[in-house]
Amino acid sequence: MNCADARQLMLEADLAELSPDAGGELGAHLATCRACRGAADEILSLEAGLAGWLAAAAPRGDTGAALASAAATARRRARQRRLAGALTLAAAAVLATLLVLPARTRMPGSSAPVPAAPLGGFSVASPGREVMVVQPADPRFVVVWYLPTRRSS
């Protein structure tokens, strides 16, 4: 066997076959050729270094427990974000209600125009519908809501 054939076999061989004591044609060549034996030793050294690096990089302990813990943490954080969003929305609704409630005038629907007395002659026609007129603190704005009619069964 020549060195080129031996080096090709070393790339494909099992680690146990890279020893001069392994027997076979490759083992016999490694026992007699110093250059190929050095190449085989280098492959074994690199393989051992890689195995050590992989062992150091492997997670400690139970991987399943670590994944379950990470998933539980992610679910808890998502639940906290949803709750914070809902609380923020509820607080905004309460604040808006407190700001608007004193100035609101709710008028029952009728076929005739309904004057909104505190709004300086502003009137709303709402045949058969309920209307809510809101005057916020800023007098430049008026909010008119046409509410859906309630059907009686």
BELUR-V846405 format. One record per residue. N is the residue number from 1. PHI is phi in radians with two decimals (NA if undefined). Layout:
{{N,PHI} {N,PHI}}
This chain:
{{1,NA} {2,-1.63} {3,-1.15} {4,-1.11} {5,-1.13} {6,-1.12} {7,-1.17} {8,-1.14} {9,-1.16} {10,-1.10} {11,-1.21} {12,-1.79} {13,-1.36} {14,-1.23} {15,-1.04} {16,-1.16} {17,-1.43} {18,-1.57} {19,-1.77} {20,-1.10} {21,-1.52} {22,-1.23} {23,1.49} {24,1.36} {25,-1.15} {26,-1.16} {27,-1.06} {28,-1.15} {29,-1.17} {30,-1.14} {31,-1.22} {32,-1.85} {33,-1.90} {34,-1.18} {35,-1.15} {36,-1.22} {37,-1.13} {38,-1.11} {39,-1.15} {40,-1.14} {41,-1.11} {42,-1.15} {43,-1.07} {44,-1.10} {45,-1.15} {46,-1.12} {47,-1.12} {48,-1.16} {49,-1.11} {50,-1.14} {51,-1.10} {52,-1.14} {53,-1.13} {54,-1.13} {55,-1.13} {56,-1.24} {57,-1.46} {58,-1.18} {59,-1.13} {60,-1.45} {61,1.36} {62,-1.45} {63,-1.14} {64,-1.07} {65,-1.17} {66,-1.13} {67,-1.16} {68,-1.12} {69,-1.13} {70,-1.12} {71,-1.15} {72,-1.13} {73,-1.11} {74,-1.11} {75,-1.13} {76,-1.12} {77,-1.17} {78,-1.12} {79,-1.12} {80,-1.15} {81,-1.14} {82,-1.11} {83,-1.12} {84,-1.09} {85,-1.13} {86,-1.15} {87,-1.15} {88,-1.11} {89,-1.11} {90,-1.13} {91,-1.12} {92,-1.13} {93,-1.14} {94,-1.13} {95,-1.09} {96,-1.09} {97,-1.12} {98,-1.16} {99,-1.31} {100,-1.67} {101,-0.95} {102,-1.14} {103,-1.70} {104,-1.44} {105,-2.26} {106,-1.81} {107,-2.10} {108,-1.19} {109,-1.21} {110,-2.66} {111,-1.41} {112,-1.63} {113,-1.05} {114,-1.86} {115,-1.30} {116,-1.81} {117,-0.95} {118,-1.29} {119,-1.82} {120,1.11} {121,1.51} {122,-1.25} {123,-2.32} {124,-2.29} {125,-1.68} {126,-2.49} {127,-1.14} {128,1.28} {129,-2.27} {130,-1.61} {131,-2.25} {132,-2.18} {133,-1.95} {134,-2.15} {135,-1.93} {136,-1.16} {137,-1.10} {138,-1.43} {139,-1.21} {140,-1.32} {141,-2.08} {142,-2.40} {143,-1.95} {144,-2.10} {145,-2.01} {146,-1.63} {147,-1.49} {148,-1.14} {149,-1.33} {150,-1.59} {151,-1.56} {152,-1.65} {153,-1.65}}
